[in-house]
Amino acid sequence: MQIIPMQELKDLDAIEQRCAEANGPVYVTKNGYGRLVVMDINYYERTIQKLYEAAAIAEGLEDVKAGRLLDGPSALQAIEERYGL
């Protein structure tokens, strides 16, 4: 985990390099308290993708708990009927 004081934000090239090297967030503090998080866009996109995947899995598990299930042949038939395949 990288932690830097807010004063270091003046050197944006160095911050960009730190974010790329850390392959994770860089925490920025002001007066000793956390104020900001800076991260490389690739790390951000990977993190957001993981959140979407986790939400889809949670939704699927809720469907299972609620009994909203179809067997394979029934699911294929429903798809074929819906899309005229």
A tleap script that builds the chain and sets N, CA, C and O, in Angstrom:
source leaprc.protein.ff14SB
mol = sequence {
  NMET GLN ILE ILE PRO MET GLN GLU LEU LYS
  ASP LEU ASP ALA ILE GLU GLN ARG CYS ALA
  GLU ALA ASN GLY PRO VAL TYR VAL THR LYS
  ASN GLY TYR GLY ARG LEU VAL VAL MET ASP
  ILE ASN TYR TYR GLU ARG THR ILE GLN LYS
  LEU TYR GLU ALA ALA ALA ILE ALA GLU GLY
  LEU GLU ASP VAL LYS ALA GLY ARG LEU LEU
  ASP GLY PRO SER ALA LEU GLN ALA ILE GLU
  GLU ARG TYR GLY CLEU
}
set mol.1.N position { 0.849 -1.164 0.000 }
set mol.1.CA position { 0.000 0.000 0.000 }
set mol.1.C position { 0.899 1.233 0.000 }
set mol.1.O position { 1.832 1.346 0.796 }
set mol.2.N position { 0.597 2.147 -0.907 }
set mol.2.CA position { 1.346 3.390 -1.008 }
set mol.2.C position { 0.547 4.513 -0.362 }
set mol.2.O position { -0.640 4.679 -0.642 }
set mol.3.N position { 1.198 5.278 0.497 }
set mol.3.CA position { 0.568 6.427 1.139 }
set mol.3.C position { 1.490 7.616 0.935 }
set mol.3.O position { 2.690 7.538 1.202 }
set mol.4.N position { 0.920 8.721 0.459 }
set mol.4.CA position { 1.711 9.932 0.230 }
set mol.4.C position { 0.968 11.138 0.791 }
set mol.4.O position { -0.262 11.131 0.858 }
set mol.5.N position { 1.706 12.177 1.195 }
set mol.5.CA position { 1.036 13.399 1.626 }
set mol.5.C position { 0.528 14.186 0.416 }
set mol.5.O position { 1.063 14.054 -0.684 }
set mol.6.N position { -0.492 14.992 0.622 }
set mol.6.CA position { -1.111 15.742 -0.451 }
set mol.6.C position { -0.115 16.659 -1.159 }
set mol.6.O position { -0.270 16.926 -2.350 }
set mol.7.N position { 0.880 17.132 -0.465 }
set mol.7.CA position { 1.888 18.016 -1.062 }
set mol.7.C position { 2.576 17.373 -2.260 }
set mol.7.O position { 3.009 18.073 -3.175 }
set mol.8.N position { 2.681 16.046 -2.264 }
set mol.8.CA position { 3.358 15.352 -3.359 }
set mol.8.C position { 2.539 15.315 -4.643 }
set mol.8.O position { 3.052 14.908 -5.685 }
set mol.9.N position { 1.287 15.727 -4.590 }
set mol.9.CA position { 0.455 15.735 -5.790 }
set mol.9.C position { 0.921 16.769 -6.815 }
set mol.9.O position { 0.481 16.750 -7.965 }
set mol.10.N position { 1.798 17.657 -6.402 }
set mol.10.CA position { 2.309 18.671 -7.331 }
set mol.10.C position { 3.117 18.034 -8.458 }
set mol.10.O position { 3.152 18.562 -9.570 }
set mol.11.N position { 3.759 16.912 -8.182 }
set mol.11.CA position { 4.572 16.227 -9.189 }
set mol.11.C position { 3.749 15.102 -9.808 }
set mol.11.O position { 3.871 13.941 -9.420 }
set mol.12.N position { 2.909 15.464 -10.776 }
set mol.12.CA position { 1.973 14.503 -11.365 }
set mol.12.C position { 2.669 13.369 -12.100 }
set mol.12.O position { 2.171 12.243 -12.104 }
set mol.13.N position { 3.809 13.642 -12.721 }
set mol.13.CA position { 4.532 12.568 -13.407 }
set mol.13.C position { 4.987 11.495 -12.422 }
set mol.13.O position { 4.911 10.302 -12.717 }
set mol.14.N position { 5.457 11.920 -11.262 }
set mol.14.CA position { 5.899 10.962 -10.241 }
set mol.14.C position { 4.709 10.172 -9.702 }
set mol.14.O position { 4.829 8.974 -9.445 }
set mol.15.N position { 3.561 10.832 -9.529 }
set mol.15.CA position { 2.352 10.142 -9.043 }
set mol.15.C position { 1.900 9.113 -10.066 }
set mol.15.O position { 1.548 7.987 -9.714 }
set mol.16.N position { 1.913 9.510 -11.340 }
set mol.16.CA position { 1.521 8.573 -12.400 }
set mol.16.C position { 2.429 7.346 -12.393 }
set mol.16.O position { 1.948 6.221 -12.528 }
set mol.17.N position { 3.710 7.549 -12.239 }
set mol.17.CA position { 4.659 6.427 -12.200 }
set mol.17.C position { 4.419 5.551 -10.977 }
set mol.17.O position { 4.471 4.325 -11.071 }
set mol.18.N position { 4.160 6.168 -9.841 }
set mol.18.CA position { 3.898 5.387 -8.624 }
set mol.18.C position { 2.651 4.530 -8.776 }
set mol.18.O position { 2.627 3.378 -8.342 }
set mol.19.N position { 1.617 5.092 -9.392 }
set mol.19.CA position { 0.378 4.341 -9.596 }
set mol.19.C position { 0.632 3.137 -10.502 }
set mol.19.O position { 0.142 2.041 -10.229 }
set mol.20.N position { 1.385 3.332 -11.561 }
set mol.20.CA position { 1.679 2.241 -12.490 }
set mol.20.C position { 2.515 1.159 -11.812 }
set mol.20.O position { 2.272 -0.031 -12.008 }
set mol.21.N position { 3.490 1.569 -11.024 }
set mol.21.CA position { 4.365 0.604 -10.353 }
set mol.21.C position { 3.635 -0.134 -9.234 }
set mol.21.O position { 3.853 -1.328 -9.028 }
set mol.22.N position { 2.779 0.568 -8.518 }
set mol.22.CA position { 2.075 -0.036 -7.385 }
set mol.22.C position { 1.049 -1.055 -7.848 }
set mol.22.O position { 0.711 -1.976 -7.105 }
set mol.23.N position { 0.544 -0.898 -9.086 }
set mol.23.CA position { -0.515 -1.763 -9.607 }
set mol.23.C position { -1.675 -1.828 -8.615 }
set mol.23.O position { -2.297 -2.870 -8.407 }
set mol.24.N position { -1.933 -0.683 -8.020 }
set mol.24.CA position { -2.999 -0.560 -7.041 }
set mol.24.C position { -3.165 0.887 -6.666 }
set mol.24.O position { -2.511 1.750 -7.250 }
set mol.25.N position { -4.009 1.176 -5.717 }
set mol.25.CA position { -4.271 2.563 -5.360 }
set mol.25.C position { -3.128 3.198 -4.574 }
set mol.25.O position { -2.383 2.520 -3.867 }
set mol.26.N position { -3.013 4.504 -4.715 }
set mol.26.CA position { -2.098 5.308 -3.911 }
set mol.26.C position { -2.983 6.196 -3.047 }
set mol.26.O position { -3.796 6.963 -3.562 }
set mol.27.N position { -2.824 6.090 -1.750 }
set mol.27.CA position { -3.638 6.851 -0.812 }
set mol.27.C position { -2.966 8.185 -0.517 }
set mol.27.O position { -1.767 8.241 -0.247 }
set mol.28.N position { -3.747 9.254 -0.572 }
set mol.28.CA position { -3.237 10.601 -0.356 }
set mol.28.C position { -3.804 11.116 0.962 }
set mol.28.O position { -5.009 11.060 1.203 }
set mol.29.N position { -2.906 11.620 1.811 }
set mol.29.CA position { -3.326 12.107 3.121 }
set mol.29.C position { -3.177 13.619 3.220 }
set mol.29.O position { -2.356 14.227 2.533 }
set mol.30.N position { -3.978 14.202 4.080 }
set mol.30.CA position { -3.877 15.625 4.402 }
set mol.30.C position { -3.941 15.736 5.911 }
set mol.30.O position { -4.901 15.291 6.540 }
set mol.31.N position { -2.918 16.330 6.479 }
set mol.31.CA position { -2.811 16.457 7.941 }
set mol.31.C position { -2.913 15.091 8.620 }
set mol.31.O position { -3.468 14.974 9.712 }
set mol.32.N position { -2.377 14.067 7.972 }
set mol.32.CA position { -2.343 12.734 8.559 }
set mol.32.C position { -3.594 11.904 8.376 }
set mol.32.O position { -3.654 10.769 8.847 }
set mol.33.N position { -4.595 12.446 7.701 }
set mol.33.CA position { -5.841 11.727 7.489 }
set mol.33.C position { -6.041 11.452 6.004 }
set mol.33.O position { -5.672 12.269 5.161 }
set mol.34.N position { -6.621 10.307 5.688 }
set mol.34.CA position { -6.897 9.957 4.311 }
set mol.34.C position { -7.879 10.932 3.671 }
set mol.34.O position { -8.917 11.248 4.253 }
set mol.35.N position { -7.546 11.411 2.460 }
set mol.35.CA position { -8.413 12.353 1.759 }
set mol.35.C position { -8.753 11.898 0.350 }
set mol.35.O position { -9.872 12.116 -0.114 }
set mol.36.N position { -7.803 11.267 -0.342 }
set mol.36.CA position { -7.998 10.894 -1.738 }
set mol.36.C position { -7.389 9.532 -2.010 }
set mol.36.O position { -6.546 9.041 -1.259 }
set mol.37.N position { -7.840 8.933 -3.111 }
set mol.37.CA position { -7.224 7.717 -3.628 }
set mol.37.C position { -6.966 7.965 -5.105 }
set mol.37.O position { -7.866 8.375 -5.838 }
set mol.38.N position { -5.742 7.716 -5.542 }
set mol.38.CA position { -5.357 7.886 -6.939 }
set mol.38.C position { -4.946 6.517 -7.451 }
set mol.38.O position { -4.251 5.772 -6.761 }
set mol.39.N position { -5.385 6.180 -8.688 }
set mol.39.CA position { -5.016 4.871 -9.232 }
set mol.39.C position { -4.885 4.929 -10.739 }
set mol.39.O position { -5.445 5.802 -11.401 }
set mol.40.N position { -4.137 3.985 -11.261 }
set mol.40.CA position { -3.952 3.822 -12.692 }
set mol.40.C position { -5.280 3.395 -13.321 }
set mol.40.O position { -6.033 2.637 -12.711 }
set mol.41.N position { -5.573 3.867 -14.520 }
set mol.41.CA position { -6.853 3.568 -15.171 }
set mol.41.C position { -7.036 2.067 -15.391 }
set mol.41.O position { -8.155 1.565 -15.286 }
set mol.42.N position { -5.970 1.352 -15.691 }
set mol.42.CA position { -6.078 -0.094 -15.891 }
set mol.42.C position { -6.494 -0.797 -14.604 }
set mol.42.O position { -7.330 -1.701 -14.626 }
set mol.43.N position { -5.907 -0.379 -13.481 }
set mol.43.CA position { -6.295 -0.956 -12.190 }
set mol.43.C position { -7.761 -0.643 -11.895 }
set mol.43.O position { -8.503 -1.513 -11.440 }
set mol.44.N position { -8.175 0.590 -12.153 }
set mol.44.CA position { -9.560 1.000 -11.927 }
set mol.44.C position { -10.517 0.142 -12.749 }
set mol.44.O position { -11.508 -0.366 -12.223 }
set mol.45.N position { -10.222 -0.019 -14.039 }
set mol.45.CA position { -11.106 -0.803 -14.910 }
set mol.45.C position { -11.183 -2.259 -14.476 }
set mol.45.O position { -12.259 -2.856 -14.517 }
set mol.46.N position { -10.057 -2.843 -14.060 }
set mol.46.CA position { -10.080 -4.231 -13.563 }
set mol.46.C position { -10.926 -4.337 -12.299 }
set mol.46.O position { -11.681 -5.294 -12.127 }
set mol.47.N position { -10.796 -3.353 -11.422 }
set mol.47.CA position { -11.549 -3.363 -10.172 }
set mol.47.C position { -13.047 -3.245 -10.431 }
set mol.47.O position { -13.839 -3.971 -9.830 }
set mol.48.N position { -13.437 -2.342 -11.315 }
set mol.48.CA position { -14.850 -2.173 -11.654 }
set mol.48.C position { -15.397 -3.447 -12.301 }
set mol.48.O position { -16.521 -3.852 -12.007 }
set mol.49.N position { -14.621 -4.077 -13.173 }
set mol.49.CA position { -15.060 -5.322 -13.811 }
set mol.49.C position { -15.315 -6.407 -12.767 }
set mol.49.O position { -16.291 -7.151 -12.860 }
set mol.50.N position { -14.436 -6.489 -11.779 }
set mol.50.CA position { -14.632 -7.478 -10.708 }
set mol.50.C position { -15.913 -7.195 -9.927 }
set mol.50.O position { -16.616 -8.124 -9.527 }
set mol.51.N position { -16.216 -5.916 -9.710 }
set mol.51.CA position { -17.454 -5.566 -9.006 }
set mol.51.C position { -18.683 -5.979 -9.803 }
set mol.51.O position { -19.640 -6.511 -9.240 }
set mol.52.N position { -18.664 -5.736 -11.122 }
set mol.52.CA position { -19.788 -6.159 -11.968 }
set mol.52.C position { -19.946 -7.683 -11.941 }
set mol.52.O position { -21.062 -8.196 -11.864 }
set mol.53.N position { -18.826 -8.395 -12.005 }
set mol.53.CA position { -18.889 -9.858 -11.976 }
set mol.53.C position { -19.431 -10.358 -10.641 }
set mol.53.O position { -20.241 -11.284 -10.607 }
set mol.54.N position { -18.991 -9.751 -9.547 }
set mol.54.CA position { -19.484 -10.156 -8.226 }
set mol.54.C position { -20.984 -9.896 -8.108 }
set mol.54.O position { -21.713 -10.704 -7.531 }
set mol.55.N position { -21.444 -8.776 -8.650 }
set mol.55.CA position { -22.881 -8.468 -8.604 }
set mol.55.C position { -23.673 -9.481 -9.419 }
set mol.55.O position { -24.752 -9.899 -8.999 }
set mol.56.N position { -23.156 -9.883 -10.580 }
set mol.56.CA position { -23.852 -10.877 -11.405 }
set mol.56.C position { -23.913 -12.232 -10.692 }
set mol.56.O position { -24.932 -12.919 -10.749 }
set mol.57.N position { -22.837 -12.606 -10.033 }
set mol.57.CA position { -22.828 -13.866 -9.283 }
set mol.57.C position { -23.833 -13.805 -8.137 }
set mol.57.O position { -24.577 -14.759 -7.909 }
set mol.58.N position { -23.856 -12.678 -7.412 }
set mol.58.CA position { -24.803 -12.530 -6.298 }
set mol.58.C position { -26.244 -12.604 -6.808 }
set mol.58.O position { -27.105 -13.204 -6.164 }
set mol.59.N position { -26.502 -11.993 -7.965 }
set mol.59.CA position { -27.846 -12.051 -8.546 }
set mol.59.C position { -28.214 -13.483 -8.914 }
set mol.59.O position { -29.345 -13.914 -8.688 }
set mol.60.N position { -27.270 -14.215 -9.474 }
set mol.60.CA position { -27.524 -15.611 -9.818 }
set mol.60.C position { -27.798 -16.462 -8.592 }
set mol.60.O position { -28.677 -17.324 -8.612 }
set mol.61.N position { -27.050 -16.221 -7.530 }
set mol.61.CA position { -27.275 -16.975 -6.294 }
set mol.61.C position { -28.644 -16.666 -5.694 }
set mol.61.O position { -29.296 -17.549 -5.136 }
set mol.62.N position { -29.075 -15.414 -5.810 }
set mol.62.CA position { -30.417 -15.057 -5.342 }
set mol.62.C position { -31.484 -15.781 -6.168 }
set mol.62.O position { -32.495 -16.228 -5.626 }
set mol.63.N position { -31.256 -15.897 -7.482 }
set mol.63.CA position { -32.185 -16.640 -8.328 }
set mol.63.C position { -32.282 -18.094 -7.882 }
set mol.63.O position { -33.372 -18.663 -7.835 }
set mol.64.N position { -31.149 -18.686 -7.558 }
set mol.64.CA position { -31.138 -20.083 -7.106 }
set mol.64.C position { -31.926 -20.208 -5.804 }
set mol.64.O position { -32.748 -21.112 -5.652 }
set mol.65.N position { -31.669 -19.295 -4.865 }
set mol.65.CA position { -32.380 -19.344 -3.581 }
set mol.65.C position { -33.885 -19.171 -3.757 }
set mol.65.O position { -34.676 -19.779 -3.035 }
set mol.66.N position { -34.276 -18.339 -4.723 }
set mol.66.CA position { -35.701 -18.059 -4.948 }
set mol.66.C position { -36.351 -19.119 -5.840 }
set mol.66.O position { -37.557 -19.072 -6.084 }
set mol.67.N position { -35.556 -20.071 -6.325 }
set mol.67.CA position { -36.116 -21.134 -7.146 }
set mol.67.C position { -36.356 -20.746 -8.599 }
set mol.67.O position { -37.065 -21.451 -9.317 }
set mol.68.N position { -35.776 -19.636 -9.040 }
set mol.68.CA position { -35.934 -19.214 -10.435 }
set mol.68.C position { -34.885 -19.919 -11.286 }
set mol.68.O position { -33.848 -19.347 -11.624 }
set mol.69.N position { -35.176 -21.170 -11.624 }
set mol.69.CA position { -34.233 -22.011 -12.355 }
set mol.69.C position { -34.905 -22.659 -13.557 }
set mol.69.O position { -36.116 -22.881 -13.562 }
set mol.70.N position { -34.111 -22.957 -14.567 }
set mol.70.CA position { -34.566 -23.751 -15.709 }
set mol.70.C position { -33.512 -24.807 -15.981 }
set mol.70.O position { -32.319 -24.562 -15.804 }
set mol.71.N position { -33.951 -25.980 -16.411 }
set mol.71.CA position { -32.969 -26.973 -16.830 }
set mol.71.C position { -32.455 -26.572 -18.215 }
set mol.71.O position { -33.043 -25.715 -18.875 }
set mol.72.N position { -31.372 -27.187 -18.645 }
set mol.72.CA position { -30.732 -26.834 -19.910 }
set mol.72.C position { -31.648 -26.867 -21.114 }
set mol.72.O position { -31.741 -25.871 -21.831 }
set mol.73.N position { -32.335 -27.983 -21.365 }
set mol.73.CA position { -33.214 -28.039 -22.540 }
set mol.73.C position { -34.331 -26.986 -22.503 }
set mol.73.O position { -34.665 -26.404 -23.535 }
set mol.74.N position { -34.898 -26.744 -21.342 }
set mol.74.CA position { -35.951 -25.733 -21.239 }
set mol.74.C position { -35.399 -24.338 -21.509 }
set mol.74.O position { -36.057 -23.522 -22.153 }
set mol.75.N position { -34.189 -24.061 -21.017 }
set mol.75.CA position { -33.570 -22.757 -21.250 }
set mol.75.C position { -33.291 -22.555 -22.734 }
set mol.75.O position { -33.547 -21.476 -23.269 }
set mol.76.N position { -32.769 -23.580 -23.405 }
set mol.76.CA position { -32.500 -23.473 -24.844 }
set mol.76.C position { -33.790 -23.278 -25.633 }
set mol.76.O position { -33.830 -22.489 -26.576 }
set mol.77.N position { -34.826 -23.983 -25.255 }
set mol.77.CA position { -36.104 -23.839 -25.942 }
set mol.77.C position { -36.647 -22.418 -25.783 }
set mol.77.O position { -37.157 -21.839 -26.742 }
set mol.78.N position { -36.541 -21.860 -24.591 }
set mol.78.CA position { -37.019 -20.500 -24.350 }
set mol.78.C position { -36.231 -19.491 -25.187 }
set mol.78.O position { -36.805 -18.541 -25.719 }
set mol.79.N position { -34.929 -19.696 -25.302 }
set mol.79.CA position { -34.092 -18.809 -26.125 }
set mol.79.C position { -34.475 -18.927 -27.591 }
set mol.79.O position { -34.607 -17.919 -28.285 }
set mol.80.N position { -34.654 -20.157 -28.064 }
set mol.80.CA position { -35.032 -20.381 -29.458 }
set mol.80.C position { -36.370 -19.717 -29.779 }
set mol.80.O position { -36.524 -19.091 -30.828 }
set mol.81.N position { -37.325 -19.856 -28.878 }
set mol.81.CA position { -38.639 -19.256 -29.098 }
set mol.81.C position { -38.580 -17.728 -29.074 }
set mol.81.O position { -39.222 -17.055 -29.880 }
set mol.82.N position { -37.813 -17.210 -28.151 }
set mol.82.CA position { -37.732 -15.754 -28.014 }
set mol.82.C position { -37.066 -15.102 -29.223 }
set mol.82.O position { -37.489 -14.036 -29.669 }
set mol.83.N position { -36.036 -15.735 -29.748 }
set mol.83.CA position { -35.268 -15.125 -30.840 }
set mol.83.C position { -35.545 -15.762 -32.197 }
set mol.83.O position { -34.864 -15.454 -33.175 }
set mol.84.N position { -36.537 -16.646 -32.268 }
set mol.84.CA position { -36.915 -17.254 -33.526 }
set mol.84.C position { -35.820 -18.103 -34.165 }
set mol.84.O position { -35.646 -18.097 -35.384 }
set mol.85.N position { -35.105 -18.812 -33.351 }
set mol.85.CA position { -34.020 -19.660 -33.874 }
set mol.85.C position { -34.504 -21.048 -34.229 }
set mol.85.O position { -33.717 -21.880 -34.680 }
savepdb mol mol.pdb
quit
